[in-house]
Each structure stands twice: as C-alpha cells, then as structure tokens.
Amino acid sequence: MDETFTIAQLSARTGVPVTALRMYQQRKLLSPPQRHGRIGHYNAGHLERLRLIAKLQDRGYSLAAIADVLGRPGNLALLLDEGVPSLAPEQAITLTLPELIQRLPAADFSFDMVRRAQELGLLEIHAEQITVPQPTFLDVGSALVGMGVPGRVVLDAYERLRIQLAQVADDFVGIYDTHLAGANRSADIEAHIAHVGSQLDVLSSAAVEVVVSELRRALRRVAQDRIAELEQRPAPH
C-alpha cells in the first residue's frame, strides 16, 4: 500500500504550513485528500504537486500563474523530470527481501549493510517490498563485492563520490544561475518553462560528458602508472 499522510504530516514533510495547504486546495492547486471517516489522507501525488508548486514559486511565478499552468492538459509534463531528458531519474525497481538477498553476494550480506544503504537513499523499505531507486548502483556494487571488495568499502566510496559530485552539480548550477537563468525570459509561462527545460538539458548533458571524460582520463593515468610499476619489478625466479 502506498504511503499516506495526514495534513499535519504532509506539512511536516514538505515545510508548507497547514494553512497554505488548505489555501492551495481552495485555489485548485492541490487536489482534495482521500477521506477515511473524518481524516483526510494525502499521498505521493500530493508531494509531487507541492514540489512543482515550490519550483515555480522559486522562479517567481504567482499562484494564479501556477494555477494556469497546472490547469492545462499537457503542461504538467513540461515541469516533470521527463521534460529534461538528461535529468530523468533512473527507472526504479521493486524487490522483496529474498530477491534483494539473491542479487547480493551472500558472503558479504548483512542487515547492517541494508540499513546503511537505506540511510544513503539506495534502498527504500516499505513493509515487505524494497524499492531500489538506482538499480545501476546495485548491479555495480554487487559486481565489486563479487570481486572481493568489502561491501562497507563500496558504500563508503559511494558516499564520498556523492559528496564530490554534489559539488560538481553545484558548480554547474552556479553557471546556470549566473549566466542563463535570467536570460530570454518570456511572458508566456509555457514557452518559458520549455526554454528553461531545453537549457537545463544542454547544460546537464555537458556536465555529464565532462565528468565522464575527466574520470576516464584519470583512470587511464592511474592504470598506466600501475602497469609501469609492474613492468619495473624484477621478474620472479
């Protein structure tokens, strides 16, 4: 069953005051909750809608303008991740605990590792199901553990890498905010959102290409150094 929230829990989860949530409903920005008796229950769809509202408010749009955008069929897709292909999230997978254990090397499996992966956002545990937002990491991590790298080392490396790449992302966001965000702003909200999406797609694709290219260069240099060291060692007798 999908996770649900009371209005107080939704407010705590999003930082949007309860009074603002009620006002969003009155203005048709937020759909009414499902009622069970006298209690209203909100779901992930409400969370996503509130994220979209916050994004548009950050760009300076009024609630009336946001209501206009969200009220038109087809416009919502412009605001979602698929509107910026290079930023689209990886397709998550859902596993049971036995299925997860089967995909991990048994010799290095432990519930402490599962808990650590959950803290890092690599696993989301819901009752008897486990969501894996980044299956690529699961596959790569399993392969490394299968080669003999301890699981804790893989998770430590992932955490360091995530911090380093967050800084890289911040640098590119700084470029966007400084040089692109205020340029060519259109009075037509839909056209402006499409333009922003196009800019972000180009910028994010460039960022990925630069990071991958530099990583390959660094790894090639390290590999060459290791090979040179091996070649200089005396041959075994």
Residue, then its C-alpha position, 0 to 999 in steps of 0.5 A: m500500500d502506498e504511503t499516506f499522510t495526514i495534513a499535519q504530516l504532509s506539512a511536516r514533510t514538505g515545510v508548507p504550513v497547514t494553512a497554505l495547504r488548505m489555501y492551495q486546495q481552495r485555489k485548485l492547486l492541490s487536489p482534495p485528500q482521500r477521506h477515511g471517516r473524518i481524516g483526510h489522507y494525502n499521498a505521493g501525488h500530493l508531494e509531487r504537486l507541492r514540489l512543482i508548486a515550490k519550483l515555480q514559486d522559486r522562479g517567481y511565478s504567482l499562484a494564479a500563474i501556477a494555477d494556469v499552468l497546472g490547469r492545462p492538459g499537457n503542461l504538467a509534463l513540461l515541469l516533470d523530470e521527463g521534460v529534461p531528458s538528461l535529468a530523468p531519474e533512473q527507472a526504479i525497481t521493486l524487490t522483496l527481501p529474498e530477491l534483494i538477498q539473491r542479487l547480493p553476494a551472500a558472503d558479504f550480506s548483512f542487515d547492517m549493510v541494508r540499513r546503511a544503504q537505506e540511510l544513503g537513499l539506495l534502498e527504500i523499505h516499505a513493509e515487505q517490498i524494497t524499492v531500489p531507486q538506482p538499480t545501476f548502483l546495485d548491479v555495480g556494487s554487487a559486481l565489486v563485492g563479487m570481486g572481493v571488495p568489502g561491501r562497507v568499502v563500496l558504500d563508503a566510496y559511494e558516499r564520498l563520490r556523492i559528496q564530490l559530485a554534489q559539488v560538481a552539480d553545484d558548480f554547474v548550477g552556479i553557471y546556470d544561475t549566473h549566466l542563463a537563468g535570467a536570460n530570454r525570459s518570456a511572458d508566456i509561462e509555457a514557452h518559458i518553462a520549455h526554454v528553461g527545460s531545453q537549457l537545463d538539458v544542454l547544460s546537464s548533458a555537458a556536465v555529464e560528458v565532462v565528468v565522464s571524460e575527466l574520470r576516464r582520463a584519470l583512470r587511464r593515468v592511474a592504470q598506466d602508472r600501475i602497469a609501469e610499476l609492474e613492468q619495473r619489478p624484477a621478474p620472479h625466479 
